[in-house]
Amino acid sequence: MELREVLAKSAPPEKLTSHLAATLAGAIALRRRVGRVALLEQVTEGLFWPAVCLAGLCHDAGKIPDGFQAMLKGATGAWGERHEVVSLGFLPGLIGDERLLRWVSAGVATHHRSLEGGRGPLASAYGDVREEEWRERLQPIPDGVAVQLAGWLAATAVSAGLPALPSPQAEPDVVGEARRMFERLLDVWELPAHPDEGLTAVLLQGAVTLADHVSSAHGVLHTRQPFGAGFRPLLEKAFADKGRSLRPHQVKAAAVDGHLLLRAPTGSGKTEAGLLWAAAQTIAITGRTGGVPRVFFTLPYLASINAMAGRLGDLLGDDTLVGVMHSRAASYHLATAICPEDHDEEHTEAAKKAVSRAAATRLFRETVRVGTPYQILRGVLAGPAHSGTLIDAANSVFVLDELHAYDPRRLGYILATAQLWERLGGRVAVLSATLPDALARLFRRALDQDVHLVDAPVVGVPLRHRLALRERHLTDPDSVEEIKGRLANGKSVLVVANNVADAQHLFAGLAPEVGDAAAFLLHSRFRRMDRSALEKAIGDRFGAGRPRRPGLVVATQVVEVSLDVDFDCLFTSAAPLEALLQRFGRVNRVAARPAADVVVHPAAFAPRRKGGEEFADGVYPRSPVETGWNILTRHDGDKVDEAHARLWLDEVYGTAWGQAWHDDVLKFQTEFTDAFLGFAHPFVSRDELSERFDELFDGTEAVLAQDRDAYEADLNQVNGDRAAGRLLAERYLIPMPYWAAPLTSWEKKLGLRVVDAEYDDRLGLGEIRGPVTQVYQAGEVL
């Protein structure tokens, strides 16, 4: 056999040398984009990127045995051995520097499997195996192929400017050398690594894996950052065309060199200020590292992510420059690609394109990405599946918009990860209309470099809201009658309940006042297709800047930052002050009218479980809600001043609850650091942490029993493209909290959960009928 006949893949057939060359090219492109990372260069003595490139070049060299080639050509079944172990055998003859050899061997061996733990660990498969058995399992290798490949690897490395030994003249003992290299690898990584060394190892693994995936998908990494030197002139021109200019806080944000805390009210151009800061940081990081920094813009809710992705695409004039980073990214791309009048054939073609676009983002193609903070946090799970996220985060810019400070667990985890981003050369900004001083102090404590605070001026800013408090619950009949009166006067009214059950109850009582065309209910327990239709309809009727129209929206917390809407008045249940101020921001959004009424009703406090802590309407801890209510009572009837609202927040966080919150944040920051950010054993599987992570951040999804057959029909609608079919079928899925999984049944054939429940396309999920091992209470989750 000749080297040119050896394959790397079978569907479609791809020559081994072609794939190795493409992976090397991917590694070089990744090096060009990430640039120099000071920590990694220090740990490896400047060898990090040469090690990545050489590992990419050699990672699949071990596919030359007869058994692997026969499998690819369909002559036999699965080979049953690991090609990456065989690949190690080419390294001693190619690399003379022992330091470099150590890192390259780690990248080659671990680009698919962990050394220990997880699925098919390499150590248990090959660690205590005699040399004779190694040869029996991994040979024969076709005569002459090993020396041809060794020569090709050496020549290719040299032509790429990588350090390599001369081409061998004799056939190398690939399997024998592989065994010796594998034993050395186990010895090197058996003991706990220094934190910096362990992190470097994980990033090396991520870089090799990512280069391999880009090569296999024939993808291309973007090498231009649109939020760079050209962005400020672009924004200034866009403003000038509308008769506007940059505001003082936007100019100050653009001048910051380092981390940023930006406090600016809704409607003040907070997003543009954050983007101007991001553009300044990309310029600085490029100058320091030679790379192309990525910009991550994170938001807490799915709808707000989708809206921001569209907004950034419009601002840049090209939506292909912006990637969407969330679990439903393909659904987002599908929704933007199809029209209601499209035929089935057009839907299936759009689904194929949407799957392809989402897959490209998963390969980290775009240099601008919009998502939740938790999608980026998944990188800490490391291993071949997640370590690419970490290398992509190196030398990057992170804009965290509207963090919810009152959740100490998630805030602690984000602080811990922000420390990691800083270690890897990153810059972090927090943008908020409601940034309490306590949160600012925590970020300053977490980050080593300077953290600059920019406050948007509030003096002279029109007062948008007039506060009114009631002594009765939002669902009280008298409360409902008051809301009906506003609707009868032709107002656009937003009603925000703290839980789904209350929202459904209020909607049932209020919707008849305005009719189906003008009444909408929005919460998190709708099928995807119904949720998308609702959000579009609400935006069309109540979107900011649109002509004013009467009507009603009843919603839960999802409305706080999810939709760019503008109402005449608000009725809301009491909640933490941050949440209330966000809800206020959906009313009289740009102060185009006199101060509008924001009416706050007291929450009902009760434990979720017998004898447990009390929660406001089953959702928020009692203490911050109660403290916030007491503050609001002092201002009943007043116009809400943004400057005063900041002082209210500081008062809440200055209480005993605030001190307990502070201590909890630090506890969870330490907990996350210890559990996820140690990397003492970088090549040991962390699969056991994956489920724990999902419990913290992700929910689950289910399809209604009555939609089960329709889901399966969509699943099989696109011939030969299971992913596109699944995307079409996902319109039937309903989000559910992770703990609610026992309320569903698992259908193995479809690979998803099925829930037997009442459902209405205007009301959402109703009573769940089983299988019930615990009771679902709609008030317990957002």
Secondary structure, 3 states (H helix, E strand, C coil): CCHHHCEEEECCEEEHHHHHHHHHHHHHHHHHHHCCCHHHHHHHCCCHHHHHHHHHHHCCHHHCCHHHHHHHCCCCCCCCCCHHHHHHHHCCCCCCCHHHHHHHHHHHHCCCCCCECCCCCHHHHHCCCCHHHHHHHHCCCCCCHHHHHHHHHHHHHHHCCCCCCCCCCCCCCHHHHHHHHHHHHHHHCCCCCCHHHHHHHHHHHHHHHHHHHHHHCCCCCCCCCCCCCCHHHHHHHHHHHCCCCCCHHHHHHHHCCCEEEEECCCCCCHHHHHHHHHHHHHHHHHHHHCCCCCEEEECCCHHHHHHHHHHHHHHHCCHHHEEEECCCHHHHHHHHHCCCCCCHHHHHHHHHHHHHHHHHHHCCCCCEEEECHHHHHHHHHCHHHHHHHHHHHCCCEEEEECCCCCCHHHHHHHHHHHHHHHHCCCEEEEEECCCCHHHHHHHHHHCCCCEEEEECCCCCCCCCEEEEECCCCCCCHHHHHHHHHHHHCCCEEEEECCCHHHHHHHHHHHHHHCCHHHEEEECCCCCHHHHHHHHHHHHHHHECCCCCCCEEEEECHHHCCCCCECECEEEEECCCHHHHHHHHCCECCCCCCCCEEEEEECCCEEECCCCCCEEECCCEEHHHHHHHHHHHHCCCCCECCHHHHHHHHHHHHCCHHHHHHHHHHHHHHHHHHHHHCCCCCCCECCHHHHHHHHHHHCCEEEEEHHHHHHHHHHHCCCCCCHHHHHHHHHHHEEEECHHHHHHCEEECCCCEEEEEEEEECCCEEEEEEECCCCCCCHHHCC
